[in-house]
Amino acid sequence: MRYFAVQETTGVVWLRQPLDRETKSEMQVEFSVSDSQGVVKDTVNIQIGDVNDNSPTFHNQPYAVQIPEHFSNFNLSFSPFPIILLARPLLIPDMR
């Protein structure tokens, strides 16, 4: 599959299609340049950066837990993500 293209007169290289780091994190691309003096070939290693293009998914929703008011030894080790229990509602100041 050809991911890159080169503009013949300027040598500008661009992507023909998007790259996906989850599919391939590194590529080796061989370039060749020629003029009246000859041809030069070389290989370039390209590291593909990651962007947050996949939204997180949660299974078995909703996550609901009821905690008795005076219960002090509650185990949340089943949780796949951190849980913070607050004694009172969290107030977030208006940042406008």
Protein Blocks (a to p, Z undefined) as FASTA:
>chain_A
ZZbdcdfknopacdfbdcdfklomcdcdddddddfkbccddddddddddddfbccddehi
acdddddfklcbdcfklpcbdcdddfbdcddddfZZ
